[in-house]
Amino acid sequence: MIFHASAISSYSAKVRLVLCVKGLDFEERTPVNGYRSPEYRALVPMGTLPAIQDGDWVLSESEAINEYLEERYPTPPMLPHDLRLRAQARFLCRFHDLYLEPKVRALFGQVKPAQRNLQTVLGLREDIESRLGQLASWVQPQPFLLTPTISLADCGPLVTIPLATMVLSACGQSLTLPPVLENWLHIASGHPDVARALTPWRSATQDWLTS
């Protein structure tokens, strides 16, 4: 399997988590001329990262990829067997993609001091902390958000919450996590597959912020 990705891409990191947790063999490739190049768009018409390629078959969009990987390689399972808990896991994946991650991404334009608007940063921090409060109210870590072992619901927040902390710090602000999420993050980040999957993303993100 070829994994078209970028080290700095949050959504690439989200899929890399699933690939590593499931112990799959894959070759990670970064588009040589960028993900917007004609060459890459010929392969992935959306021109987005990540994507997976199995022979001539290509699939893009992180959540679609993760759902496919779960169904194609069901061991170890990354969705609960209980129908309602399974639906809740999918809800948390949607919540992350639609309501939490975009607020963090909106901070990117505030990283450079010359372009920073303090009120914008403070407003986004408030929005992020509000969304994290919602997330905390819906989960019962055991130790992962919904399940004893890592699920798809953990993958997005495991990237986005540390990203929010790093970007806000670069903007001179701190992020307050609900205790339940702080404890979850500490435990989940120590999972060997999580650490392996996120190392390239964390390094690339730190390099970007310090540059």
N, C-alpha and C positions, 0 to 999 in steps of 0.2 A: 504494500500500500504506500502510495506517495502522499505525503502531507504537505500541501502548499501553505506556507505560513510565514510569519515574521516574528522575530524574537520580541519585539516591542508591542505586538498586537495583543490586546487583552482577550479578544475573542479567540485568537489562536491559542493562547494559554489555556483558555477554558476547554478547548477540544483536546489539547495536549494532555490535560489532566485525565480525561477519559481514556485516551490511548495508553497512558502509563499505568493507570489503575487496572486496566484490563490486561496489561502485559502484552500488548500487540506489537508485532514487528512493523515498523514503518520507517520510511526515508523522508526526512524533513527537507523541503526545498524552499528557498526564498526566491520569488520571481526575479530573474536576472536583471531585467530592465524595469522593475517595479510592477506593482499589481494593476496599474492603469495602462500598461503598455499594450499595444496591439497583439503582441505575442501571447500575453497572459489572457487577454480578453477573448482570444480565439479558443482558449481552453475553458475559461470561466467567463461567460458573457457578462455576468454581473460586475466583473472586475473587482471582486471583494476577496478578502482573506478572513478566515481560512477556507480551504477546500480540500477534499480528499479525492484521490484518483485511484481506481482499481482497473487496470487495463485502459479501455476506452471510456469507461464509465466515470463520470465526475459528479460530485455533489458539493454544493456550497451552502453557506449559512450555518453558523455554529450549532444552533439548537436542532436543526434538521439532521446535521451530522451526528450529534450526540445521541439523538433518538435512534438513528440508523445503527450506530455502533452498539447500542444497548440491545436492539433486536437481533442484529447479526451475530453478536458475540455476547450471549446472555450471562456468561460466567466470568468474573463475579458479577452478580446483579447490582445494577445501580439505580433501579427503581423498586420501590416496595411491592410486595405481592398483594397486600391489602388494597382493594380497589379505591377506597376513599383516600388513603394515604398516598397512593400512586397519583391520584388526581391533585392532591395537595402539593406533591413534589413538582408536578408540571406547572401548577399555579405559581410556585415560588420561582421557577425558571422564567416564566413570563414576567413576573413582577420585577425580577432583576433586569431583564433586557429592556423593558419598556419604561420603568419608573425609577429605578435606582441608578443604573449605569449611565443613562443620558445626563443626569445631574452631575455626575463626576466628570464625564467627558466635557461638559460645559466649562469646567475649570481650566482646561488646557490653554485657552486663550489668555488666561490671567497669570500664567507662570512668569513671563518676562515682566520685570518691574516697570518698564517704560509703558507697557500696555495694560497695566493692572488698574482695576477700579475696585477700591476697597469695599464699597457697598455691594457690588456684584459678588465678590468673594464671600462676604458675610451672608448674603442672601442664599447663595448656593450651599454654603455650609449648613445653614438652618434647614434647607430643603433636604439635604443628605441625612442630617441627624433625625429629621422627622420620618424619612423613609426607613432608616435603620430602627427607629422605635417601632414602626409597624412590623417590620420583619421580626424583631425580638418578641413581639406579642403573639406571633403565629407559630413559633417553633418551641420544641422541647428537646434540646440537644441530649443525645444518649450514646455517645458524645457528639455525633454529627447532627445536623439540623433537625432531621426527622427520624433518623434510623441509627442503629448501632454501627453500621459501616457506611462509608462515604457513598452518597447518592448524587444523581445529576443536580439536585437542588443545591448542593454544596459548591459546585464548580464555579459558577459565576461569582458569588460573593467572596470566594477564596481569592479571587483576583481583584475584584472591584473595591473591596473594603481596604486592603492594604494600599491599593492605588489611591484611593481617596485620602488616606492618611499621608502618603508621600507627597501628593500634589498640594494638599492644603499646607503641609509643612513648608514646601517651597514658596508658598504664598504668605508665609508668616503666621499661619493659623494652625490650631490643633483640632483634632477630631475626638469627640467624646463618644465612646462606644457603650451601649447598654451592657451591664456586667455579663448577661447571658451570652452575648455575642463575643465579648472579649475573651471569655473562658473557652468558648467554642473555637475561636480563631487560634488561640494558643495551642490547643490540643490538635486541631486539624492540620495546622501548618507543620507539625512535627511528624505527620504521616510520611514515610519515606517516599512513596510515589508522588505525593503532593510536592514535597521538597524538590524532587528530581524534575518534575514537570514545570515548576515555576522558577527554577534557577535562571534559565536564559531570559525569561520575561523580567524578572526582578533586576537582573544586571543591566539589561538594555534600558529599562525605565530609569534606574538610578543614573546611568550615563547621560540620558536625555535631560534629566532634571539638573544635573550639575553642569551641563554644557550651556 
